Each structure stands twice: as C-alpha cells, then as structure tokens.
Amino acid sequence: MNRKKITFGKISKSICTETSASEEKNESPSGFGIFGKKDIEESSSKIIEINPADEEETENLKKVMGMSEFGKKAKSFDVEEMVEHITKSLNSKKPIKSSNNEINKDLELTFKSQESSENNVDDDSNEDDDDIIGPMPPPAPPEDTKSTKKPTKNDDSDDSDDSESDEEEETQLVDKIPCSHEVSMTHGVKAITAIAADPSGARLASGSVDYDVSFWDFSGMDSSLKSFRTLQPCENHPIKCLQYSITGDVILVISGSAQAKVLDRDGFEKCETVKGDQYITDMARTKGHTAGLNCGAWHPFIKEEYLTCSQDSTCRIWALYRPKGHKQLIKCRASNGVKTIPTTCAYSKEGSVVACGCIDGSIQMWDHRKNFINPSLIHRTAHKNGLEISSINFSYIGNLLASRSCDDTLKLWDLRIFKEPIAEAYGLFSRYDTTDCMFSPDDSMLITGESLAKGQTHGRVLFYDTKTFNLVNEIKVTNSHVIKTLWHPKLNQIFVGCGNGVVKAYYDMKKSLRGAKLCVVKTKHKKNHIEMISTQQIITPHALPLFRQDRPKSVRKQMEKDRLDPVKSRRPDLPITSGQGGRVASSGGTLSSYVIRNLGLSKRIEDDQDPREAILKYAKEAEENPYWIAPAYKKTQPKTIFQDGDDEGPSKKKKTE
C-alpha cells in the first residue's frame, strides 16, 4: 500500500456553476422569502481562483519589503519514515528492560528525524506557489532530570541514596526554622498560659496565671522590650486563651470565669457574654455558660462569630455584638450518652468544621453548615480517658489535624481516614492543660512545647516532620516549662510562652520580617532625671544652737517660699496706688491727696498699742471735765473702783457666817 505525504493545505470544494447559473434566472420571491438552504453565490468561486497578476504583485512586495513569505507555513509529517524508524528501533538488538536514559535517547532521535523531515518538507513547500496553512507540530518534551541518573547495581547503594535524600530533606527543614536570634520579653513572674498575635504581626498579647494581659507593640517598642499596657480584664480569674480576630481589631479573652470578653486593640472592653442560670439542668434553656471557660476561637471568615467551650459540657457559638444569648449550642456526649467536658475547641481553616477535644479522650467534629445535633466525625479513643486534650489544630491545607494531650502524646491525624492516627510521639511531658501544638506556615513541620520534667534542666520546643514524623530540631528555651508556641506565618517568627513569666521570640535576620527585628535595633531613650545630692542628717534634739543642723525642706515648700520673695521670683513693679514714695509730687493735685495729707496722715495711729491703755489714757480728763455721759448719771452712778495691778489673782470673798 503506497502511503503519501500528509500536508495541511487549502481546503477547497468543487462547486457546480451550472446549477447556480440556472438558478439565477429564477426571480427572488417577495415576502419573507423561502425556507431552506441559501443559494451559493458566484463570488465564492472567484475567491478560490488566483490570478497570475496577483501573484506577481505579492512577489514584488516580498522583494521590496525584504520578506521571504507572509505568515508561517504549516509543517508536514512523513508518516512512512516515522513508522519505519520506530520499527527499526524496536527490532534493534537492545535489551528489553532498557533504562530511562536509552528510551529518552530514542525519543530524541525520533524527534530529530521528525525535524529533519519537516525541514525537507518545508523546502519542498516553499517551492510551491500556494501558501500552506495549518497547526504547528508539538514541541519536544524536556528531558527528565531524574532519568539522567545512572542505574545502580546493588540494593545497598539504593538504600544509601534514599538515606542521603532523607538527610537532605531534613537539612532543608532545619534551615526553614527561624531560630538564629532570640529576645526575651518579661511579662511577670508566673506561667504564661496564652499567647496571641494579630494577623498583620504588629502586636502581641500574652496572658498569665496572675490574671494579667500584656500588650506588646513591635513598632513602638524599643530595645527595653516593655509592654505598653497591662490590665486585668477578668478580675481574679487566670487567662486561659487569647486570640485576635481575622481583622485584628478585637481580641477574644477566655478566662476561668463563665463569661468571655472581647477587647479592642488598646485593651478597652467591647462586649461581654451573658452568664447562664446554673440551676437549670438543660443547657439549651440557658443563654450562656454556667461554669468556667476552657478555650475559644474566632471563625476564619465570619469576622463577628466566635466559639467558646466550657466546663458545663457545651460549646456555644456567639455573635460579636449580640452577647445576650448564644447563636448556636453544641452538646458534647460521651460513648454512653452522658455529658463530657470539652477542654479545647477550634475551627478548620475553611470554617466548615467545628472540632473539640473532650476530657474522655474523644475528638468530635460537626459540620458548620448543618445542625449541631450529631457529630459528623468522631473518634472515641483518640487519647486516654480522664486526661485533658490541651490543643487541637488544623493544618493550613486542611487535610491534617494535630492533637496534644496531657497523656504526654502528640498525634497527627488525616481527616480523610479518621480511624487511626498516621503518626504519634510519646514521652512529651505536659504539666499545663493549655500546652498547644501548631503547624508551620507550609505544613512541613509540627511544633509543640515540652514541660520541665523531674531531672531535666531546660524546657524544649520540638519540631517534627509531618511526612516522616521524625524529630527535625529542638530548641532549649529556658530552665522552666514551655507552654505556648506560636509560629506567625507573615512574620516567620516563633513566640514561646514559658513557665517563668517570660515570652521568648525567635527570628532570623534574613528570613524573618518586621516583628521583633524592629524593636531590637531601637536604642532605649533615657529620661532626664533631676540630680539631687542627699546628705546624711543626724538628729540631735538637745544640741546647742551652734551645732544644730537645719532640717532639709521639701522642694515644693522651698519653691513657695521663693515665690514670695520679690527678688528671687523677679516680681515686676506693682502698680501705683497713691502718691507716696516719691513717685509723684509730694503734695498732689487732687482732693483725695489733700485729704490724706492733712487728715489721714497727720494723726497716725499706732496699731501695736493696747486698746485698754488707749482708753484709760483719757480717764483723768473725762473725770475732771465730764461732758456727755457723766452729768446724766451723776446722782445715781456709783463710785468706780479700779483694780490695782499689784494684786495677784482675783479677790476672794469672805465666807459669811
């Protein structure tokens, strides 16, 4: 069978012109026309025909413009040569199990032959007068880098290669951890049980057992690393959980009380949930929690929705500005149908799943889009019964779940196969029921803290590979417990809450952004203090006046005394109230000055003399020359007797018998 070359060229159709000519004689009908196929026009046959004059014009344009052709011509394939070459390669004397490298060489030869045949076809097609239109051939596939490796002969060499690749992956994971530098921020003396950072990474909040919540601002903080505000939002209740909303404008505070609080960025209270009636058995009948809270979380997309779980064996979903009643209620049940206490709760990264870990060791999940009556996923024996599940955390992709419990284990779960954990880590001592775990920003590692066991000297932060669950790295933080860990995805910094009241921040100068790097480089500003030299004072109450020491007066009293002194206070001249002192004429030109000069100042009264003496001074004159009162009472007035000044004490009356 003779095979010819396949070319993609012009597609033409022979059209019968006789029928068209005969149909042209028919007159076009009036009205809406005729239903059916449209008649073929004469112009369609003219499009196919090519005049030699037009070809000469195109050739002249090519010569003038210096172009070989207009547009690209389609490449043709010689199918016969391709088939012959493939049959030769298959029938060659090569082993059946050829390596990947040899197969790639064969493919390269076939594609080279194709290209050579295509070039030949292009040369032949250039000789033709007609322009060929069609699709381009597919490009050659790139060479596989893995196939270029030489095949190994022994199995031992394969194992060594695998171990080398694992070591390379581990070294790459270690390089991802930002731990080249560290800084310490002192919160207080007691254990840090809650840490939260806003999504932008500008602020950090830390809560402790000492009821305090401290706010740290990285952009406004200097190298002294002091918090700009510390407050007690829940009075005498320890802080168990802190979390910023998705916008970072408010923060959820979960404490040991039955009421959750929402604060703004500066620590002022926005709202507080209502407390339920503790005498009602059915928790659905109450509007709020009746026992202490354990954990809380914000919805990842609905900015006004948050979740809380409590000791009253319920989880409640709240709306931000409607705190007088819960939005949804979730009752946690054990395997026998009785109540069980949820110790931690979380949303999935998509917000479609609500999960909680209970004190009976179970992990229960509900679909957020449905009612919260029956859990959609449940594992009754995830951890040991009677020990709190301190933390559950979803991966950023959403398929994995990590759980940390007080039974000293860390487990990794696949939500698609939620029957058994895909990896476990044992012997991780946890003293606090708020010890958490979380994924790295790329889900390649799992990070958790370890409390200080008996005989150990340092609390550690542990990093596990999520694929192999091998220990990638460990950081010895401090000589106390490691409770809270936070790996911020935007800052690429790790914040660790310790049992001695210190918050550690780990970062890398090249890989980390902003955060602790901003405040470390700022110098501490010193305040201008008033220098005072304190002299030692010796108190001697019975010392002679020559050896007495003046008691130092306070600064305020000294300032008040100096204020009264016109010289030290530099008091300006007082306004002129009269004509005294030589400032104006001694006599003055007004009537008031004349009266003052002749009457007021002529007889000056000494205010220091005794008024009794001043009156008795006129007694002799009044007796000798009475004028007003004495003549009127002369007959009836008794004789006045004045007391002598020499007598001491009042005169005593004699006793009458």
C-alpha positions as CSV (number, residue, x, y, z in Angstrom):
1,M,0.0,0.0,0.0
2,N,1.5,3.3,-1.1
3,R,1.4,6.0,1.5
4,K,1.7,9.6,0.6
5,K,2.8,12.6,2.5
6,I,0.1,14.2,4.6
7,T,0.1,18.0,4.2
8,F,-2.2,20.6,5.8
9,G,-3.0,22.9,3.0
10,K,-6.0,24.6,1.4
11,I,-9.4,23.0,1.8
12,S,-11.4,23.6,-1.3
13,K,-14.8,22.4,-2.6
14,S,-15.8,21.9,-6.2
15,I,-18.9,23.9,-6.8
16,C,-21.2,23.3,-9.8
17,T,-21.6,26.6,-11.6
18,E,-24.2,25.3,-14.0
19,T,-26.8,24.8,-11.3
20,S,-26.0,28.2,-9.9
21,A,-26.4,29.8,-13.3
22,S,-29.7,28.2,-13.9
23,E,-31.0,29.2,-10.5
24,E,-30.0,32.8,-11.1
25,K,-32.7,33.1,-13.7
26,N,-35.4,32.4,-11.1
27,E,-36.7,35.6,-9.7
28,S,-36.4,36.2,-6.0
29,P,-39.8,35.7,-4.3
30,S,-41.5,38.5,-2.5
31,G,-42.5,38.5,1.2
32,F,-40.5,36.7,3.9
33,G,-38.5,34.6,1.4
34,I,-38.1,30.9,1.0
35,F,-37.3,28.5,3.8
36,G,-34.2,26.3,3.1
37,K,-30.6,26.4,2.2
38,K,-29.2,29.6,0.8
39,D,-28.1,29.6,-2.8
40,I,-24.4,29.6,-3.5
41,E,-23.2,32.9,-4.8
42,E,-20.8,33.4,-7.8
43,S,-18.3,35.3,-5.6
44,S,-17.4,32.0,-3.8
45,S,-15.9,30.5,-7.0
46,K,-13.9,33.7,-7.6
47,I,-12.3,33.5,-4.1
48,I,-10.7,30.2,-5.0
49,E,-9.2,31.4,-8.3
50,I,-5.8,33.1,-8.1
51,N,-4.9,35.5,-10.9
52,P,-1.2,35.5,-12.0
53,A,-1.2,39.3,-11.8
54,D,-2.0,39.0,-8.1
55,E,0.9,36.5,-7.6
56,E,3.3,38.9,-9.4
57,E,2.2,41.7,-7.1
58,T,2.8,39.6,-4.0
59,E,6.3,38.6,-5.2
60,N,7.1,42.2,-5.9
61,L,6.0,43.2,-2.4
62,K,8.2,40.4,-1.0
63,K,11.3,41.7,-2.9
64,V,10.6,45.4,-1.9
65,M,10.0,44.6,1.8
66,G,12.8,42.0,2.0
67,M,10.5,39.3,3.3
68,S,10.6,35.6,2.2
69,E,6.9,35.0,2.9
70,F,3.8,36.3,4.6
71,G,2.9,34.3,7.7
72,K,4.0,30.9,8.7
73,K,3.6,27.8,6.7
74,A,2.3,24.6,8.3
75,K,4.8,21.8,8.7
76,S,4.1,18.4,7.2
77,F,4.9,15.0,8.5
78,D,6.3,12.0,6.7
79,V,4.3,9.2,8.3
80,E,6.1,6.5,6.4
81,E,9.5,7.5,7.5
82,M,8.4,7.8,11.1
83,V,6.9,4.3,11.2
84,E,10.0,2.8,9.6
85,H,12.3,4.5,12.2
86,I,10.2,3.3,15.1
87,T,10.1,-0.3,13.8
88,K,13.9,-0.3,13.4
89,S,14.3,1.0,17.0
90,L,12.0,-1.7,18.3
91,N,13.7,-4.5,16.3
92,S,17.2,-3.5,17.3
93,K,19.4,-5.8,19.4
94,K,18.9,-3.9,22.7
95,P,17.7,-5.5,26.0
96,I,14.0,-5.4,26.7
97,K,14.4,-3.7,30.0
98,S,16.2,-0.6,28.8
99,S,17.0,2.3,31.1
100,N,15.2,5.5,31.1
101,N,18.2,7.2,29.6
102,E,18.2,5.0,26.5
103,I,14.4,5.5,26.0
104,N,15.0,9.2,26.1
105,K,17.7,8.9,23.5
106,D,15.4,7.0,21.2
107,L,12.8,9.6,21.6
108,E,15.3,12.3,20.8
109,L,16.4,10.5,17.7
110,T,12.7,10.2,16.5
111,F,12.1,13.9,17.2
112,K,15.3,14.8,15.3
113,S,14.3,12.7,12.4
114,Q,10.9,14.4,12.5
115,E,12.5,17.8,12.5
116,S,14.8,16.9,9.5
117,S,11.8,15.6,7.6
118,E,9.9,18.7,8.5
119,N,12.7,20.9,7.2
120,N,12.7,18.9,3.9
121,V,9.0,19.3,3.6
122,D,9.3,23.0,4.3
123,D,11.8,23.3,1.5
124,D,9.5,21.5,-0.8
125,S,6.6,23.5,0.2
126,N,8.5,26.8,-0.3
127,E,8.9,25.9,-3.9
128,D,5.1,25.7,-4.3
129,D,3.2,28.8,-5.2
130,D,0.4,28.3,-2.7
131,D,0.7,29.4,1.0
132,I,0.1,26.4,3.3
133,I,-1.9,27.0,6.5
134,G,-2.1,24.5,9.4
135,P,-1.2,23.8,13.0
136,M,2.4,23.6,14.3
137,P,3.8,20.3,15.4
138,P,4.1,19.6,19.1
139,P,7.4,20.6,20.8
140,A,9.9,18.0,22.1
141,P,9.3,17.1,25.7
142,P,12.0,18.3,28.2
143,E,14.5,15.8,29.5
144,D,13.7,14.3,32.9
145,T,16.4,15.2,35.4
146,K,15.6,12.0,37.4
147,S,16.1,9.8,34.4
148,T,19.7,11.1,33.8
149,K,20.9,9.3,36.9
150,K,22.9,6.1,36.3
151,P,21.1,2.9,37.3
152,T,22.6,1.3,40.4
153,K,23.5,-2.4,40.5
154,N,23.3,-3.2,44.2
155,D,20.4,-2.7,46.7
156,D,22.7,-1.3,49.3
157,S,23.5,1.6,47.0
158,D,19.7,2.3,46.7
159,D,19.3,2.4,50.4
160,S,22.3,4.8,50.8
161,D,20.7,7.1,48.1
162,D,17.4,7.1,50.0
163,S,19.1,7.9,53.3
164,E,21.1,10.7,51.6
165,S,17.9,12.2,50.2
166,D,16.2,12.0,53.6
167,E,19.2,13.8,55.2
168,E,18.9,16.5,52.5
169,E,15.2,16.9,53.3
170,E,15.9,17.2,57.0
171,T,18.6,19.7,56.5
172,Q,16.2,21.7,54.3
173,L,13.6,21.6,57.1
174,V,16.1,22.7,59.7
175,D,17.0,25.7,57.5
176,K,13.4,26.7,57.4
177,I,13.3,27.2,61.2
178,P,13.9,30.9,62.1
179,C,16.0,30.5,65.3
180,S,19.3,32.3,64.7
181,H,18.4,35.1,67.1
182,E,16.3,35.4,70.2
183,V,14.9,38.1,72.5
184,S,13.2,37.9,75.9
185,M,10.1,39.9,76.9
186,T,9.2,39.8,80.6
187,H,5.5,39.5,81.3
188,G,5.7,38.8,85.0
189,V,6.7,36.0,87.4
190,K,4.1,33.3,86.9
191,A,3.4,31.0,83.9
192,I,2.3,32.3,80.5
193,T,-0.8,30.3,79.6
194,A,-2.0,32.3,76.5
195,I,-0.3,34.0,73.5
196,A,-1.9,35.7,70.5
197,A,-0.6,37.8,67.7
198,D,-2.7,39.8,65.3
199,P,-2.8,38.8,61.6
200,S,-0.6,41.7,60.5
201,G,2.1,40.9,63.1
202,A,2.1,44.4,64.6
203,R,1.0,43.5,68.1
204,L,1.4,40.6,70.5
205,A,-0.8,39.8,73.6
206,S,0.2,37.5,76.5
207,G,-2.0,36.2,79.3
208,S,-0.8,34.6,82.5
209,V,-1.9,32.8,85.6
210,D,-1.5,36.1,87.5
211,Y,-4.7,37.4,85.8
212,D,-2.8,39.9,83.7
213,V,-2.9,40.5,80.0
214,S,0.0,42.4,78.5
215,F,0.0,44.1,75.1
216,W,3.3,44.5,73.1
217,D,3.6,46.8,70.1
218,F,6.6,46.0,68.0
219,S,6.7,49.2,66.0
220,G,6.5,51.4,69.1
221,M,8.7,49.4,71.4
222,D,12.5,50.0,71.9
223,S,15.2,47.6,72.9
224,S,14.0,47.6,76.5
225,L,11.1,45.3,75.3
226,K,8.5,46.6,77.7
227,S,4.7,46.2,77.2
228,F,2.8,49.4,76.6
229,R,-0.3,48.2,78.6
230,T,-1.0,45.6,81.3
231,L,-4.5,45.1,82.7
232,Q,-6.7,42.5,84.4
233,P,-9.8,42.1,82.2
234,C,-11.4,39.3,84.1
235,E,-10.5,40.3,87.7
236,N,-9.4,37.3,89.7
237,H,-9.5,34.6,87.0
238,P,-6.5,33.2,85.2
239,I,-6.2,33.8,81.5
240,K,-6.6,30.5,79.5
241,C,-6.8,31.6,75.9
242,L,-6.3,34.7,73.8
243,Q,-7.0,35.1,70.1
244,Y,-7.2,38.0,67.7
245,S,-10.0,38.2,65.1
246,I,-9.3,37.9,61.4
247,T,-9.1,41.7,61.0
248,G,-7.0,42.2,64.2
249,D,-9.2,45.0,65.6
250,V,-10.6,42.9,68.6
251,I,-9.2,40.2,70.8
252,L,-11.1,37.3,72.5
253,V,-10.2,36.7,76.1
254,I,-11.1,33.4,77.7
255,S,-10.6,33.1,81.4
256,G,-11.6,30.8,84.3
257,S,-14.9,32.7,84.6
258,A,-18.1,31.7,82.8
259,Q,-18.2,34.9,80.7
260,A,-16.0,35.6,77.7
261,K,-14.8,39.1,77.0
262,V,-13.9,40.9,73.8
263,L,-11.4,43.8,74.0
264,D,-10.3,46.2,71.3
265,R,-6.6,46.7,70.3
266,D,-5.9,49.0,73.2
267,G,-7.5,46.8,75.9
268,F,-10.8,48.5,76.3
269,E,-13.8,46.2,76.7
270,K,-16.2,45.9,73.7
271,C,-18.6,43.3,75.0
272,E,-19.1,40.5,77.5
273,T,-21.1,37.3,77.1
274,V,-24.0,36.7,79.4
275,K,-23.9,34.2,82.2
276,G,-26.4,31.4,82.2
277,D,-28.6,30.1,85.0
278,Q,-26.7,27.4,86.9
279,Y,-29.9,25.9,88.4
280,I,-31.3,24.8,85.0
281,T,-30.3,21.3,84.0
282,D,-30.9,21.6,80.3
283,M,-28.2,23.8,78.9
284,A,-30.3,24.6,75.8
285,R,-32.6,26.6,78.1
286,T,-29.9,29.0,79.3
287,K,-28.5,31.8,77.3
288,G,-24.9,31.5,78.4
289,H,-22.3,29.3,80.1
290,T,-22.9,28.3,83.7
291,A,-19.3,27.1,84.5
292,G,-15.7,28.2,83.8
293,L,-14.5,28.5,80.3
294,N,-11.7,26.4,78.8
295,C,-11.0,27.6,75.3
296,G,-12.2,29.8,72.5
297,A,-11.6,30.6,68.8
298,W,-12.7,33.1,66.1
299,H,-14.3,32.0,62.8
300,P,-11.7,32.3,60.0
301,F,-14.0,34.1,57.6
302,I,-17.0,35.4,59.5
303,K,-15.4,38.2,61.5
304,E,-18.2,38.6,64.0
305,E,-18.5,34.9,65.0
306,Y,-16.6,33.1,67.7
307,L,-16.7,29.8,69.6
308,T,-16.3,29.0,73.3
309,C,-16.3,25.8,75.3
310,S,-16.9,25.4,79.0
311,Q,-16.9,23.1,82.0
312,D,-20.7,22.8,81.6
313,S,-20.1,20.3,78.8
314,T,-21.3,22.7,76.0
315,C,-19.7,24.6,73.1
316,R,-21.5,27.8,72.2
317,I,-21.2,30.0,69.1
318,W,-21.7,33.7,69.6
319,A,-22.2,36.8,67.5
320,L,-20.0,39.7,68.5
321,Y,-22.5,42.5,69.1
322,R,-25.2,40.2,70.4
323,P,-23.8,38.9,73.7
324,K,-27.1,38.5,75.5
325,G,-27.6,35.0,74.1
326,H,-25.7,32.3,72.1
327,K,-26.2,31.8,68.4
328,Q,-25.8,28.0,68.3
329,L,-25.4,25.3,71.0
330,I,-23.3,22.1,70.8
331,K,-23.7,19.4,73.5
332,C,-20.8,17.1,73.9
333,R,-21.7,13.5,74.7
334,A,-19.6,10.5,75.8
335,S,-20.0,7.0,74.4
336,N,-22.6,6.1,77.0
337,G,-24.6,9.2,76.3
338,V,-23.8,11.2,79.4
339,K,-22.2,14.7,79.4
340,T,-18.5,15.1,78.8
341,I,-16.4,18.3,79.2
342,P,-14.8,19.9,76.1
343,T,-11.3,21.1,77.0
344,T,-10.4,22.7,73.7
345,C,-12.1,23.8,70.5
346,A,-11.1,25.1,67.1
347,Y,-12.4,25.9,63.6
348,S,-11.0,24.4,60.5
349,K,-9.1,26.8,58.1
350,E,-12.1,26.9,55.8
351,G,-14.5,27.4,58.7
352,S,-16.7,24.5,57.6
353,V,-15.8,22.2,60.6
354,V,-16.1,22.8,64.3
355,A,-14.0,20.5,66.4
356,C,-13.4,20.0,70.1
357,G,-11.4,17.6,72.2
358,C,-13.1,16.2,75.3
359,I,-11.9,15.0,78.7
360,D,-12.9,11.4,77.9
361,G,-10.2,11.3,75.2
362,S,-12.5,11.8,72.2
363,I,-12.2,14.2,69.3
364,Q,-15.6,15.3,68.0
365,M,-16.4,17.3,64.8
366,W,-19.5,18.9,63.5
367,D,-20.3,20.3,60.1
368,H,-20.8,24.1,60.4
369,R,-23.3,24.1,57.5
370,K,-25.7,21.7,59.2
371,N,-27.3,21.4,62.7
372,F,-25.1,20.6,65.6
373,I,-27.0,17.6,66.9
374,N,-24.9,14.6,65.8
375,P,-21.2,14.9,65.1
376,S,-20.1,14.3,61.5
377,L,-16.7,12.8,62.6
378,I,-15.8,11.3,66.0
379,H,-13.0,9.2,67.5
380,R,-13.8,8.0,70.9
381,T,-10.3,6.7,71.8
382,A,-8.1,9.4,70.4
383,H,-6.4,9.9,73.7
384,K,-6.5,8.5,77.2
385,N,-9.7,8.9,79.2
386,G,-9.7,11.3,82.1
387,L,-6.8,13.4,80.8
388,E,-7.4,16.7,79.1
389,I,-6.8,17.2,75.4
390,S,-4.9,20.5,75.7
391,S,-4.9,21.5,72.0
392,I,-6.2,20.6,68.5
393,N,-5.0,22.4,65.4
394,F,-5.9,22.1,61.7
395,S,-3.2,22.3,59.0
396,Y,-3.3,25.2,56.6
397,I,-4.2,22.9,53.7
398,G,-7.0,21.4,55.8
399,N,-6.4,17.6,55.5
400,L,-4.4,17.1,58.6
401,L,-5.2,17.5,62.3
402,A,-2.8,17.6,65.2
403,S,-3.8,16.9,68.8
404,R,-1.8,17.4,72.0
405,S,-2.9,15.9,75.3
406,C,-1.9,15.7,78.9
407,D,-1.2,12.0,78.4
408,D,2.3,13.1,77.1
409,T,1.5,12.4,73.5
410,L,1.3,14.3,70.2
411,K,-0.7,12.7,67.4
412,L,-1.2,13.5,63.7
413,W,-4.5,12.6,62.0
414,D,-5.7,12.5,58.4
415,L,-9.3,13.7,58.3
416,R,-9.9,11.5,55.2
417,I,-9.0,8.4,57.2
418,F,-10.0,9.3,60.7
419,K,-9.8,5.8,62.2
420,E,-6.2,5.8,63.4
421,P,-3.5,8.4,63.7
422,I,-1.0,8.4,61.0
423,A,1.9,9.3,63.4
424,E,2.4,9.5,67.2
425,A,5.1,10.9,69.5
426,Y,5.3,9.7,73.1
427,G,7.0,10.9,76.2
428,L,6.3,14.6,75.8
429,F,5.6,15.7,79.4
430,S,2.8,18.3,79.7
431,R,2.1,19.9,83.1
432,Y,-0.4,22.6,82.0
433,D,-3.8,21.9,80.3
434,T,-3.1,24.8,77.8
435,T,0.0,23.3,76.2
436,D,-0.6,23.6,72.5
437,C,0.7,22.5,69.1
438,M,0.6,24.0,65.6
439,F,1.7,23.6,62.1
440,S,4.4,25.6,60.3
441,P,3.3,28.0,57.6
442,D,4.0,25.5,54.9
443,D,2.6,22.4,56.8
444,S,6.0,20.7,56.6
445,M,6.6,20.7,60.3
446,L,4.7,20.3,63.6
447,I,5.8,22.4,66.6
448,T,5.0,21.8,70.3
449,G,6.3,22.6,73.7
450,E,7.5,20.3,76.5
451,S,7.2,20.9,80.2
452,L,10.2,20.6,82.5
453,A,10.1,17.0,83.9
454,K,11.9,15.9,87.0
455,G,15.7,15.7,86.4
456,Q,15.6,18.0,83.3
457,T,17.3,21.4,83.3
458,H,15.7,23.0,80.2
459,G,12.3,23.2,78.6
460,R,12.3,22.5,74.9
461,V,10.5,23.4,71.7
462,L,10.2,20.4,69.4
463,F,9.9,20.3,65.6
464,Y,8.5,17.2,63.9
465,D,8.4,16.4,60.2
466,T,4.8,15.9,59.1
467,K,5.7,13.3,56.5
468,T,8.0,11.0,58.5
469,F,7.3,12.4,62.0
470,N,11.0,12.4,62.8
471,L,12.4,15.0,65.2
472,V,13.8,17.6,63.0
473,N,15.1,20.1,65.6
474,E,14.8,21.0,69.2
475,I,15.5,24.4,70.9
476,K,16.3,24.6,74.6
477,V,14.4,27.7,75.6
478,T,14.8,28.2,79.4
479,N,15.1,26.5,82.7
480,S,11.3,26.3,83.1
481,H,8.2,24.9,81.3
482,V,7.4,25.6,77.7
483,I,3.6,26.0,77.5
484,K,2.5,28.1,74.5
485,T,4.1,28.2,71.0
486,L,3.1,30.5,68.1
487,W,4.7,30.4,64.6
488,H,3.5,33.5,62.8
489,P,3.1,32.9,59.1
490,K,3.7,36.6,58.0
491,L,6.5,37.5,60.3
492,N,8.1,34.0,60.1
493,Q,8.9,34.3,63.8
494,I,8.3,31.9,66.7
495,F,6.9,33.1,70.0
496,V,7.2,30.9,73.1
497,G,5.4,31.3,76.4
498,C,7.4,29.9,79.4
499,G,6.5,28.9,82.9
500,N,8.7,31.6,84.5
501,G,6.7,34.6,83.0
502,V,9.0,35.2,80.0
503,V,7.9,35.4,76.4
504,K,10.7,34.3,74.0
505,A,10.8,35.5,70.4
506,Y,13.0,33.6,67.8
507,Y,13.7,35.1,64.4
508,D,16.2,35.0,61.5
509,M,17.7,38.2,60.2
510,K,17.3,37.1,56.6
511,K,14.1,35.0,56.6
512,S,12.0,36.9,59.2
513,L,10.2,40.2,58.6
514,R,9.4,43.1,61.0
515,G,8.2,42.0,64.4
516,A,11.0,41.7,67.0
517,K,13.5,42.9,64.4
518,L,12.0,46.4,64.6
519,C,12.4,46.9,68.3
520,V,15.8,45.3,68.8
521,V,17.6,47.9,66.7
522,K,16.0,50.8,68.5
523,T,18.0,52.4,71.3
524,K,16.5,52.9,74.7
525,H,15.6,56.6,75.4
526,K,16.8,57.8,78.8
527,K,14.6,60.2,80.7
528,N,16.1,63.4,82.1
529,H,16.1,62.9,85.9
530,I,16.8,65.7,88.4
531,E,20.0,65.1,90.2
532,M,19.8,65.6,93.9
533,I,22.6,65.1,96.4
534,S,21.3,63.5,99.5
535,T,23.1,64.5,102.7
536,Q,23.0,62.3,105.8
537,Q,21.1,64.0,108.6
538,I,22.0,63.5,112.3
539,I,19.1,64.3,114.6
540,T,20.2,65.9,117.8
541,P,17.2,67.4,119.6
542,H,19.2,68.7,122.6
543,A,22.2,70.1,120.8
544,L,23.4,73.7,121.3
545,P,22.2,76.2,118.7
546,L,25.8,76.4,117.4
547,F,25.8,72.7,116.4
548,R,22.2,72.3,115.3
549,Q,21.6,71.3,111.6
550,D,18.8,72.8,109.6
551,R,16.3,70.1,108.6
552,P,16.1,69.9,104.8
553,K,12.9,71.3,103.5
554,S,10.9,69.8,100.6
555,V,11.3,71.2,97.1
556,R,7.7,72.3,97.0
557,K,7.9,74.4,100.2
558,Q,11.1,75.9,99.1
559,M,9.5,76.9,95.7
560,E,6.6,78.5,97.6
561,K,8.9,80.5,99.8
562,D,11.0,81.7,96.8
563,R,7.8,82.7,95.1
564,L,7.0,85.2,97.9
565,D,10.5,86.7,97.7
566,P,10.3,89.5,95.1
567,V,14.0,89.3,94.3
568,K,14.2,85.5,93.7
569,S,10.9,85.4,91.9
570,R,11.8,88.6,89.9
571,R,8.5,90.2,90.7
572,P,7.7,93.2,88.5
573,D,6.9,96.7,90.0
574,L,3.4,96.9,91.4
575,P,1.0,99.5,90.0
576,I,0.9,102.9,91.7
577,T,-2.0,103.2,94.1
578,S,-1.1,106.5,95.9
579,G,1.3,109.4,95.7
580,Q,3.7,108.2,98.2
581,G,7.3,107.1,97.8
582,G,8.4,110.0,95.7
583,R,6.9,108.6,92.5
584,V,4.5,111.6,92.2
585,A,4.5,115.1,93.7
586,S,4.6,115.1,97.5
587,S,1.5,117.3,97.7
588,G,-0.5,116.0,94.9
589,G,-3.0,117.9,92.8
590,T,-6.2,116.1,93.7
591,L,-8.7,116.4,96.6
592,S,-8.1,112.9,97.8
593,S,-4.4,113.5,98.1
594,Y,-5.1,116.7,100.1
595,V,-7.4,114.9,102.5
596,I,-4.9,112.1,103.0
597,R,-2.1,114.5,103.6
598,N,-3.9,116.8,106.1
599,L,-6.3,114.5,107.9
600,G,-5.3,110.9,107.5
601,L,-1.6,111.1,107.8
602,S,-1.5,114.0,110.3
603,K,-2.6,111.8,113.2
604,R,-1.1,108.4,112.7
605,I,-2.5,105.6,114.9
606,E,-0.1,103.1,116.3
607,D,-1.7,99.7,115.9
608,D,0.7,98.0,118.2
609,Q,-0.5,99.7,121.5
610,D,-3.0,98.1,123.9
611,P,-6.6,99.3,123.4
612,R,-7.3,99.3,127.2
613,E,-4.4,101.6,127.8
614,A,-5.5,103.8,124.9
615,I,-8.9,104.3,126.6
616,L,-7.6,104.7,130.2
617,K,-5.4,107.5,128.9
618,Y,-8.5,109.7,128.7
619,A,-9.9,108.7,132.1
620,K,-8.5,111.6,134.1
621,E,-9.7,114.2,131.6
622,A,-13.2,112.6,131.5
623,E,-13.4,112.7,135.3
624,E,-12.3,116.3,135.6
625,N,-14.3,117.7,132.7
626,P,-17.3,115.4,132.1
627,Y,-19.4,116.4,129.1
628,W,-21.6,113.6,127.7
629,I,-22.5,110.6,129.9
630,A,-21.2,111.5,133.4
631,P,-23.6,114.5,134.1
632,A,-26.7,112.4,133.3
633,Y,-25.9,109.7,135.7
634,K,-24.1,111.8,138.4
635,K,-26.7,111.3,141.1
636,T,-27.3,107.5,140.6
637,Q,-23.8,106.5,139.3
638,P,-21.7,104.6,141.9
639,K,-18.1,105.4,142.6
640,T,-15.8,103.5,140.2
641,I,-13.1,101.5,141.8
642,F,-10.3,100.2,139.6
643,Q,-8.2,97.2,140.4
644,D,-4.6,97.7,141.3
645,G,-2.1,96.0,139.1
646,D,0.0,94.7,142.0
647,D,-2.6,92.3,143.3
648,E,-2.1,88.8,142.1
649,G,-5.1,86.7,141.3
650,P,-8.8,87.5,141.8
651,S,-10.0,88.8,145.2
652,K,-11.7,86.2,147.3
653,K,-15.0,86.8,149.0
654,K,-15.1,86.2,152.7
655,K,-17.4,83.5,153.9
656,T,-20.5,84.7,155.7
657,E,-21.4,83.1,158.9
